[in-house]
Amino acid sequence: MTDKPHPHGWLILDKPRGLGSTQAVGAVKRNLREAGYGKVKVGHGGTLDPLAEGVLPIALGEATKLAGRMLDASKTYEFTIAFGEETDTLDAEGEVVATSDRRPPLAAIAAICEYFTGDIEQVPPKYSAIKVDGKRAYDRARAGEEVEMVTRAVTIHDLHLLRHPREGGDPETAAAHGQLDSRLRGNDGVEIASSFQTTAGRPDPYDPSAPLELADSVTLVAHASKGTYIRSLARDIAHALGTVGHVTYLRRVTAGPFTENQAISLDKLNEIGKGAPLEDHLLPLEAGLDGIPALSLDPESAQAARQGRVISGLPHADGLYLAKLEDVPVALMEVSAGTAKVVRGFNV
């Protein structure tokens, strides 16, 4: 039987907990093979921990040439911090290494988000894939070695309390959010940031005699740059609130231009392996290039670009373009002073 033409584009997988990113790539390869596509080049656009769930962009064919750009893209996460215990892995899988009886007021949590927004520094978890002297940090940690992690600079573009926790989430978290005053949700916490330190989390105009609403856990949303470790962010937020904590729930809801609304389940992926149309879920290669303008080529210019030659005499402004022949992607090209040079060619 002749293999079907190789696909080029993106499958956005809603990765379940317990599945590693490499395993997810393997599942895509297997289903494409079973569907008759033969040996397709497959890669992912950003590792997602096995304990995390959510948006995992899977690049097929020529789209794998854009996987590196996806690694550099910012991402958005929902995550729940359970206060009172810190673990060595900073999530629910680790061993408890510190405890605290303190539970932070909800108002203080809302206010402190401002202090973790913008350019910050964080120490990655020792149970992470970062290489330390040529070896993965988590391998050294599991071997009982002392692992010294280097502080890194990251950017938190936005951080706020989740207004409506997902159904099936932690009931205490959901209850806490249900009671949270609307003025303390989202970015409104900025208005009270200066007051929570001196009022123990009871900002004006609240009645100082009213009981504080303390949180055993809370769910936040962070839009973060590449290289951000949400587990470290959760640890640092807990410390800043005078307590300790760890992540019990982590979901990636966006990765670059891709959102959870575009993601398919493993069941849907398995249906493709059984004959369901791949094109119903396959996004085009250029979907990973959101915000990059198109550069239309004629057949002669397209042939030149495919051969890696420079194209001159263009009226376009300087910058990066997706060069196309009609609807077919040809190359990523950098235009400078009216001359376009190939940055990455596509064999579509």
N, C-alpha and C positions, 0 to 999 in steps of 0.2 A: 504494500500500500504506500502511495506517495504521501509524504508529509505535507501538511498544510503550510502555506507561506508563513514565515516567522513573523510574529507580532512585534510592533515597536510602540511603546507607550508605557502607561502607568496603571497598575492595579493598586488600589488603596485598600489595605487589609485592616479590619478592626481586630487587632491581635488580642486574643483572650489571655487572661492570666495563666501562668504556667508554661507558656510557649516562648522559647527564645527566638530572637530575630533570625538567627541562622536556621533554626527549625522552620520558621515561617517561609523563608526563601526556599527551603527544601520542599515544603508542601506545595508551593506554587510550581516549582519545576516538575514535581510528580504529576500534578493535575494537568499541566500543559502537555506533558508526554502522553498521559492517558487519553487526552483529547485529540491526539494526533498531530501535535505541532513539532514533534521531534525534540532535538536538543536546543533549547532557547537559552540565550544568555540572560541571567536574572541577578539582580542585586537589590539591596534595600537602601533607603535614604535616611538612615539614622537609627542607631541601635535603641531598642526599647527593652528594659530589664524584664526578665521572665515574670517578675511579680507585678509589673505594670501592664496596663491594657491600653487599647486605643489605636490611634492613627499610625500605621506603618506603611509609608509609600514603598511599593515594590516596582522597580524599574525593569522593563522587558526590552530586549534587543538593543537598539541604538540609544534608547533612553538611559541605559546604564552609564553612558558617557556624561550624564547630568547628575548622577548620584552624588558626586562630590559637592556640587552646588547645593543639593538638598541637605547635606550634612552641615553646611554653613548657615542654613536658614534658621530663623527664629522659630520657636515652638511654644504652644500653649498647653498648660497642664492644669488639671484639677487634682487636688491632693488633700487628704485628711491627716491632721496631726492629732494623735492621742497624747494627752499630757499626763505626766506622772512617772513615765519610765523612758529611759534612753537605752538603746541597744547598740551592740558593737557594729551592726550592719546599718543602723539608723532606720530599719524597717521592722516589720513584724516577725521576720525569720530569725533575727539575731538573738543573742543572749543579753539579758538585762545587765547594764554596767553602771547605771545610776538611777536613783529614784528621788521623787519629791512629792510632798503632800500639797504643794501649792497648786491651785487651779486659777488661771488668769481670768479676769473679768472680760466679758465680750467686748465692752467698750475699749479696753486696752488693746485687744487684738486688732480691732478695726483701726485704731489710731496708729498702731506701730507699723502697719503696712507701708506707710509713707517712708519710713526709715530704711526699708529694704527695697525701695524703688529707685531706679537709676543705676549708675555704675557702682558696683559693690565688689568686695573681695570675699572669697569663701575658700575653705579648705575642703577638698573633695573627700568622700568617704574612703577609708582604707580598703573597704570591700567595693572596689570599682575596677574598671578595665584599664585604667591609666597604668602605663609602664613605669616601673621604678627600677632603674639600673637594668633595663632590658627584660624585666619580668613583670607580668601583670600584678598589680597591687593585691588583687583578691587572692592570687595564688600564694603570695608571700604571707598574707594575713592568715589564710587557712593553714599554712604550714607552721603557724605560731611565731613568725618573725615579727619584730618590731618594724612597723612601716611608718616612715615620716613623709607625710603628704605636703606638697608645696602649695602655698596659697596662690590662687589664680583670680584674675579680674574677669568679671562677667557683668552683663547688663540685664536688669529686670525692667522691662518696658512698662509693665503694669502688674499690680498685685492688689487683690481685693477679696473680700469674703464672697463666697458663692451664695447668691440670693435664694436659689431653689435647688437644694441637693437632690440628686437623682433618687428615684424610687428604689427601694431595696438597699439604700445606703445605711450607714450607722444610725440607728434610731435616736441616740442621744444627740448626735450632730444635727439631725433633722429637727429635733425638738428645739435645740438651741437656736437654729436659724429661724424657726417659726416664731420665736419670742423676740428676735432681734429687732430693735426699733429701726425703721426705715432710714433714719438720719445717720445710722452707723453702718450702713451697707455701702459696698462699692467704694468709690473715691470720696464719699462724704466723710470718711474717717480722717481725712486730712485736716478738716476744720477743728478737730478736737485733739490733734496730735500733741499740741503743747500743753494740754491740761491733764492728760492721763497720768503723768509722772507725779504730779502734786496732789491729785485727788484720788489716787488708788483706783483709777479706772472709772470714777463716777463723774463724768464731765458735766459742767453746767449746760443746760438749765435743769438738770435732773435734781430731784429732791435728795439732799444729802442724807436724809434719814431712811431712804428707800434701800432695801436689800440689794446687794450686787448680784448680777447674774453671772455665775462662774461657769466656765466651760470645761468639761472633761475632754472634749475634742472639738475640732472645728475644721471646716472644709474651705480651702482657699483656691483661687485661680491665679496662676502666674503666667504671664507672657514673657518668655525669657530668651536670651541670646544662646547661641551654640555654646557648648561647654558648661552650661549651668547644671548643677546637681540639685535636684529638688529635695533629696534626702538631707543634704547639707543645709539648704535653705530652711527646712523644717526644724532641724536641730538649732540653728542660729536664732530663729524666731522664738523658739521655746526658751532658750537661754536669755534672750533680751527681755522676756516676760518674767524672768526670775524663777523659771522652772525647767523641766526637761521634757522631752517628747520624742516621738518617732512616727514615721509614716505608716499608716495602716491601709491607705487606699491611694492609688496613683493612676491617673488616666490622661493620656495625651489626646487633646481634642483638635489640635491643628498642628501641621508640620509644613512650614513654608506656605505655599498657596493652597494646600490640601486640607480639607475639613472632614470631620466625622460623618457628615451627611453624604459624603462621597464613598465612604468605606463600606466594604462588604464583609460578611461574616465568613468563618471557615466553612460553614454549611454551603453558602453560596459558591465559595471557591471549589468545594468538592462537586457541586453540580456542574461546574464547567468541565471538570474531569470526566463527568458522565455524559457530556454532550450538549450542555446548555451553551448558548451563544456567548463567546468571550467578548464580542464587541458590545454587548449590553453593559459591560462594566469597565471596559478598557478606555482609559482617557488618553488623548493624543500626546505625543512626545512633547509638544510645545506647552502642554498644561503645566509642566514643571518650570516654565520660563515666564511666569506671571510678571507683567510689568516691563518686559523687554519688547520694544517695537519691532515690527516686521520690516524686512527689506525685500521688495519684490525684484526678482531677477528675470531676465529673458533667457532663453535656452543657451545662448552663447556665454553669457556671464555665469550661468549656473555650471556649465561645463568647466569654465575657468576656475570657479571656486572649488569644484570637486577635485581638480588637479592641484589645489593648493596655491593657485596663482593670485596675485593681487588684482583687485578691480579698482580702476581709477575713474576720475571725473564724476564722482557722485555729489549731488547737491545736499546730502543729508548732514545733519549736525553730528558732531563727534559723539561717540558712545558705542555701546554694544547693541547689536541687532541680530535678529533671527532671519537669515536669508532664506527665501523660499522661491521655488519655481511653481507657480500657481499655488496649490495646496500642499506641496511636498517640501518638508524641511530639507535644506541643503547644508547649511552650516551656521554656526555662531560666528559672527564677524565683527571685528572692531574697526570702526570708522574713525579716521583721523585725517583732518585736512583734505577731505574728499576722496581719500583712498581707503579701501576696505581690505583687511587682512584676515585670513581664516584663523579663528581661535580653536574651533572644534568642528570637524566635518562629520556629516551623518550619511551613512550608506543606506538610505531608505529607497 
